[in-house]
Amino acid sequence: MSVPLLFATAAMGLLMWGLDIPLDMATAPIGALAINAATDFSLYFVIAYQKLLDDYSTDVALEKAIQQEGTIILADCVLNTLCFLPLIASGFLPVRQLGWMMGVMLMACAVATLIFMAALLPPCTLQREVRV
């Protein structure tokens, strides 16, 4: 379940490195905030997938989990990103950084959950006998 967090952290690390943004007292806690988003997104998705496995094959369960939880994850990502974006207008650099960095982290967590985690779930799942 750490795939979204790993991807988002790597993406943010590369972006910070590319933009020459130091990891300091202001930017380090942003990663801690992203842990919550990554955990929420992946838990919602995996729980829905596991429940669907009781009645469907892995492929069908995955498709239905993406349909059910994908919309919720994307809406959560967009709404939370919109809540953080006004911080970009702050005159205080750490608050400005929090605004755009949280938006990037949230989007990276959502992408990693719906693409990478979705791709890894079926091969990592034991096939159950589907009820008829």
N, C-alpha and C positions, 0 to 999 in steps of 0.2 A: 504493500500500500504506500510505500515511500516513493514510487515512481513519479507522481506529480511534484512532490517536494524536491526530489533530486533534479528533475528537469528544470523546474523554475529557478532553483538555486544556481544551477549551472548556467542557465540563460542570463540571469541577472549578473552573475560573476563575469561572464564574457562581455556583457554590455558595459559593466562598470570598468572593466579592463580596457575595452575599446574606447570608451569616452574619458579615460583617465580620471575616474572618480574613486577617491580613496575609500577603503574600508575603515571607518572611524567610529567614534562614539555616536554619531548621528545616523550613519547608514547601517550599522550592525543590527540594531533592534528591528529593522524592517524585515529581516529574514525571520525573526521570531513571529511577527504578525502573519507572515505568509504560511507558517506551519499550520495555523488555524484553518486557512482557506484550503490548503492542500489536503488536510485531514478531513474536513467537511466534505469536499467534493468526492474524494475517494471512498469515504464511508458510505455516503448516499448511494454511490454507484455500485459498490460491491454488495451492499445489503440488498439492493433491488435485484441484482444479478443472482445472488444466492437464493432468494425467495423464488425467483422465476425458474430456477433449475429444478425445483420440485415438480414442475408441470411441463417443462419444455426441454428440448435438447440444448446443448451449449450454444449453438449458433442462433437458434430462435430466442433463447433467453438473453443473449447478448444484444440482439437487435431490439428486443422489447425494452431492455434496460436502457439502451441508448435513447429510444423514443421517449420513455417515461422520465428518466433522470437527466437526459441531455438538455432538455428545455429548461429544467429547473436550474441546472448547473450554469448554463449560459445566462439565464436571467439573473441569477445571483451574482455572477461575475460582472455583468454589465452594470447592474444597480450599485454594487459596491465600488466599482471603478468610477462611476459617476459621482459617488459620494466623496471619493478621495481627490478627484481632479481639481476641484476649486482650491485646494491647498497650493496648487502651482502658482497662484496669484500672490502668495504670501511674500512679504519682504524678508522673511527669515529663512536662510538657505536650508537648514535641516527640515523645516516644514515643507518647503518647495520640493525637496528631494523625496520626502515621504509621499507626497501627492502623486508624482509620476512613477516612482518605483513600486508603490503598491498596485497601481494600475497594471504595470507590466507583470508583476508577480502573479496577480490574480488571473490575468489572461493566460500566462504560461501554465499555471496550475490547471485551468479549465482545459486547455489544449492537451496537456499531458494526460489528464484523466480520460478525456473522451477519445483520444487517438492512441496513445501509447499503452495506457492501462487497459483499454478495450482490446487492443491487439494481444496483450499478454494474458488476459484472463482465460480464454478457452484452452490454450495449451497447458495452462497451469491448474486446470480444474479436472478433478476426477469425474468421469462420466457416470451419472446416476441413471438408474432405470427410470424411464419416463412413465408416469401413471397414465392410464388410458381412461 
